[in-house]
Amino acid sequence: MKISLLAGVLAALPCALAVWPIPQTFVEGSSNTQVYWVSISTQGDVGPIVANAVERYRTIINRESFLAPADYRRGELPTSGTFGGLTVSVDSTDETLGLDTDESYTIDVPVDGAATLRAKTPYGAVRGLETFSQLVTANGAGKAIAKTPIHIADAPAYPHRGLLFDTSRNFYSVAAILRTLDAMAYNKMNVFHWHIVDAQSWPVESRAFPELQTRGAYGPTMTYSYGDVQRVIEYARARGIRVIPEFDVPGHTYIVGESHPELMSCLNKQPGWDQYAAEPPSGQLNIAKPESVAFANKLIDEYTKLFTDEAFHIGGDEVNRKCWAEDPDVVKHMAENPGEDVEFLLTRWYSQVHDHLDQTGKTPYTWEETVFHSQYVPSSKTIVQAWLSHDSVVNAVGKGYRVVSSSYEAYYLDCGHGAWLSNWDGNSWCDPFKTWMHIYNYDIAANITDAAQRKRVLGAEVAAWSEQTDETVIDPRLWPRAAAMAETAWSGKADAAGHVRTTAEVASRLHEQRFRMVARGINAEPMQPLWCARNPGSCNLPQQQ
Amino acid sequence: MKISLLAGVLAALPCALAVWPIPQTFVEGSSNTQVYWVSISTQGDVGPIVANAVERYRTIINRESFLAPADYRRGELPTSGTFGGLTVSVDSTDETLGLDTDESYTIDVPVDGAATLRAKTPYGAVRGLETFSQLVTANGAGKAIAKTPIHIADAPAYPHRGLLFDTSRNFYSVAAILRTLDAMAYNKMNVFHWHIVDAQSWPVESRAFPELQTRGAYGPTMTYSYGDVQRVIEYARARGIRVIPEFDVPGHTYIVGESHPELMSCLNKQPGWDQYAAEPPSGQLNIAKPESVAFANKLIDEYTKLFTDEAFHIGGDEVNRKCWAEDPDVVKHMAENPGEDVEFLLTRWYSQVHDHLDQTGKTPYTWEETVFHSQYVPSSKTIVQAWLSHDSVVNAVGKGYRVVSSSYEAYYLDCGHGAWLSNWDGNSWCDPFKTWMHIYNYDIAANITDAAQRKRVLGAEVAAWSEQTDETVIDPRLWPRAAAMAETAWSGKADAAGHVRTTAEVASRLHEQRFRMVARGINAEPMQPLWCARNPGSCNLPQQQ
């Protein structure tokens, strides 16, 4: 009982600033401020993004009556001042959102009177509003801000803090996507990498090739119209989240064959698909056919317009040589053109498609295989997405490319769920399950010491591949694990004193964030028994302390 | 395209009987029967259980318009007869539900006219109604029963097909429990093993010791009143599901110490809990104190009345010797009574508590440690729950005990989710994740050849330990994997011809069951991309075929 009572006493103290992700710098006081009603106003011209965000957070904060699990026995905080509203101002109303967007902000909450949130851009203000919403806690019948006066100065460690969302293996409603964008905003994530099509289905409308959707969507209700896409983009932008679409070519394209078999190689080889693709159904655009270049480039023309972000992901992962080597058109081409083998054709294909994408003015993203496993050399403005190992990050920055890490070793949220091929009682290739602790401990910039190279590490992305995931399970598959990545990408691995944060230190704060997300309608999964969340430090392994 | 079209053609054929779990014997015809409206009537006296089940299934079937994913391209079935209603009759209206309850039934659906469901007991009729509900499929604007005439004769392979549900590590609302009971009924599972209390919280009301709940529940809204328990029991019984409560003693009882520290040993040792318990917080009933026997027996008196099933689970897993060896009372007792060491005290404690439980007339369940890791010898009517390995099943039946297998190697649904101690970036002790294929391939009676011993294997239980699970995630954690176990426990491992069913053979039918469960409001997780569900056999590993 003694220890239990002690835990109760500790829990009764107002906790230190518990914002997730933790701000770069903050100073907290020892008073508490009573909050009767959260009024938020703007100073000067702030633009529609900020105006909307103010509305949104006013609703969230006034509706919310959140108490962290570790504070469950906390009595009412004694307050010595009254909150006098929050005033938001921005230096610029430029609502351009991209890799260079400044997301910094400062917050000052006095013990008594008006608080201020200042940002350079509208998106900095959006981040600051999320931080401010996490400062307000339930207190008796009302609310309070603990540990005032508070000063926060914050900015992200990395400019790309993403989530890859796969809507092809299984379909997700627009509502599920919007809910996911909300959850991303709660964690200051800023890139929704929409892996919108893959081999299994083509949910998105195409006006250039309507048959892709009519033949390739899982059904008439399992589609994204132009209007749906625009809605997702606008909803994301309002939260400072970029939507980077991926149209993965030339592999992972079986579904194109449902309407355009003439463009394809090795279409749905059965049985024996495993010799032609990483997963069923097999099928790749036919690199011997100029029509497949024209097809890809017409898609690029269409979708670089529909998707307004400065970046565009052209895929390029897991292409299979055997698929082409056995293709009759490729075989014929090689016979007629000595020396022009699969590698030659693939390199030419890449150059024709990547050149076209470059000409649209977009920043291309491509999977690491394009750089490391082909002879093609993408333009220097290309951003490489590494996934096969941390070495890929090191190698990409070494080659002068900018890189985003979604290393499967840490960031593949689908892993550890066992294999999914019907006749195999085995594990998945990327076991084990990536725990939040494992994700949190991962360092995307490990072993990169050169400052210029380090700067080319743009950030991290968790990936929610959807072979075993759909709308029924997406929330707990993503959260709170994606939040663990989000903190390391926003706050960095170390605090201002250079101390690398440990999972034991941050667990209580992540519990708080998880319960906050649940209170906001996101079905984030529990990290531990509630007893552990309420008794910080009591569920650690002693030998590791 | 050729192969894809072929798959379409195959999918257009009405599928073979797709009931999950598959009936022991069934004969199907080659006609299809039109269903305009599902009327279900009863013949003779059937009793309230059947009358309620008829109401329930009439609603389910008429509301449902379910088409299996593999049938998505199927045209309207040509029908050559019209369904004339289902008539349900039972040989006996005895509503006693227990291990010996006969769950057999027969169903006959002619091409034209009235169908019949006959059962020996009301619970056989409940099982048959579930089967019948799965025969009805969407057909154009209406419904149909495919492959008539149909004759089914069915009965379970094992009498105990259970789910362990842990409401202590994290809390579940009554609504979540009722939804889970619905899902169990959809899979003909018949035992809800309610692991209702454990170290972390004591949600259930006690009238003998009200302080257990008031001090031990996670909060006033996270409780089960007597009325809640009775509601769960009645809801389960209506679905032919027994509720076997577990009050785990003497280990896993920290929470008793919140109100009765005087009964406890090694209460919440911090740090260093790992020397005293399998997980935090540590704490065991003090075996040196007669008061702890009196306490346990008073709980038995109370809860054997509240929980009306013929069986009662008394726990007994993972007791820690060091916890007692260092306890001052135990040390004192040993000093004063030479020879009466921890093993002696534990054996005496077990005998005083088990004898008391035996005297209530209940059938005791206990975890295998009581039999294998203590010197106590439970009465022969005790049912052993094995979990540490398949050898435990073999050994238990060898000792003459009846046994239920919840081997962690196959049936621990929480496993493979990584460790949950805040400061450890590692896996869980019971990795990897148990896939439905792994669960399906497991044989609880493997290597038991003696007929009498084999008969003592009563069945199987999947376990949903809740350290990393609560209401946000329970549906996908349980389903469809629990359904995989359910089929092996109801239908057995082999068909009538002795052929052991393979996961490749049953995958399509389990997909159908998964989507049916989703249609019925259970958030079962997807097994594969929808493309695989729609194209049976296309997502197998070729080498394994």
Interface residues (C-beta under 8 A of the other chain):
Chain A: M1 I3 S4 Y72 S168 R169 N170 F171 A199 Q200 S201 Y218 G219 G257 E258 P261 L267 N268 K269 Q270 P271 G272 W273 D274 E279 P280 P281 G416 H417 G418 A419 W420 L421 S422 N423 W424 D425 G426 N427 D431 P432 F433 K434 T435 M437 H438 N441 S466 E467 Q468 T469 D470 T472 V473 D475 P476 T502 T503 A504 A507 V518 N523 A524 E525 P526 M527 Q528 P529 L530 W531 C532 N535 G537 S538 C539 N540 L541 P542 Q543 Q544 Q545
Chain B: M1 I3 S4 Y72 S168 R169 N170 F171 A199 Q200 S201 Y218 G219 G257 E258 P261 L267 N268 Q270 P271 G272 W273 D274 E279 P280 P281 G416 H417 G418 A419 W420 L421 S422 N423 W424 D425 G426 N427 D431 P432 F433 K434 T435 M437 H438 N441 S466 E467 Q468 T469 D470 T472 V473 D475 P476 T502 T503 A504 A507 V518 N523 A524 E525 P526 M527 Q528 P529 L530 W531 C532 N535 G537 S538 C539 N540 L541 P542 Q543 Q544 Q545
